[in-house]
Every structure is written in C-alpha cells, then in structure tokens.
Amino acid sequence: MGVVTIEEKGGFVGAGMPGGHVHTRGEMAWDALSQADRATIDTLFAAKRPVNANLYYRLSRSGPAGTEAVDALREAVPAALLARVKTTLD
C-alpha cells in the first residue's frame, strides 16, 4: 500500500460536496501509520458499513484491485490520520 487519503464530507458548510468550495482533506503514507492504526483502517475497509450521518470521512487507498474507498464516522478514524486533515477554500 502507498498512501491513505482522508476527506471530510458534509457538515455545516458541505465540505467535499460537488460544486462546493470548501475542501477538507489530507493523506498519510501507509508505512507512517502504526500497526494498530493500520489494523483499524483494514477493519473499516473489510466491513464497508454504510454511514448515515451529516458529517463523515471518506478514506481511500490503492490496492491490488485498484483504488477503494470507505466512509467512516470521525470516532472510527485513527487520530494520526485525522491530524493530517487540512481545510482549503477555492
């Protein structure tokens, strides 16, 4: 694996939504994550549970089958990955 990308979706200003001007995203090298954080992320991708919330995070990564993505609530995302998130305005 190379890089895990995280992007905030929804919320009060609609970050990351089509046509939106606010983008909240970040990325982190897979090798920079702790073993526990990698296991947490692997569990999220394996479960692929739907998220029914106004504010959530989309994680994506490249794997043998191509790029895959999963949505997760903030409390399910490792703190090290959340710390990489930065907000930009177009």
N, C-alpha and C positions, 0 to 999 in steps of 0.2 A: 504494500500500500504506500501511497505517496503522501497525499495531503487530505485532511478533513476540512471541509468548508462548512461554516455555520452562517445562517442568515435568519434574522428575526423577521417574522411575518405577522401582519395585523397590528393590533394595538390601537391606541388613540389616534395616531397620525397615519395609520395604514402603511407602515413601513414594509417595503418589499412588494407591494401590490402593483399590478400592471398599471402603468401611467403615473405611478407615484414618484415623488421627487426626493423622498427620504429613503436612504438605504442603510441598513444596519447589518453589517456582515464582517466576517473575519475568517482566518484559516490557520491551521496548525499542522506541522509535519507529524505524520503518524509516529515516527521514531521519537519525537519530543514528548509524546504522551506517556504517562506512567502505565504500568501493566494493568493496574486497576481501572484507569480511565479507558484504556483500550478494550478491556472486558465489558465495561458499561456500554460503550459505543457498539461493540459487536452484538450485545444483547438487544439494544434498540433496533438495529438493522434486522436481526433474526425475528423479532416479534412483529415488526411492522404494524403496530396498533394504530388505528385511526385516532386523530386528535380533534376533539370538539371544543375549541377554545378560541377566544378572540385574539390572544397573543400566544404564539408558539414559535419554535425554532425548527428550521429545516436543515438537516445535516446531509451532506453529500460527500461521496468518496468514489474513487476509481478502483475497480477490482477486476478480476479475471473476466467477468461478464460485462464489463463496461462501467459506466457511471451509474451509481444507485443513490437514491435519496430516501430519507425517512423524516417524518415530523415528530417532534417531541415537546413536551412541556418543559419549562425552564428548570424545574426541580429534578428532572431526569437527565439533564445535560451536565457533564463534568465541569467543575468550576474552572479548570485550566483552559478549557475551550471557550467558556463564556467570557473569560478575561481577555480574549483576543478580539472580541466584537467591538467595532468602531462604527459610529454613525456619520454618514456623509450626506450632503444635500446637493442635488443637481442644480 
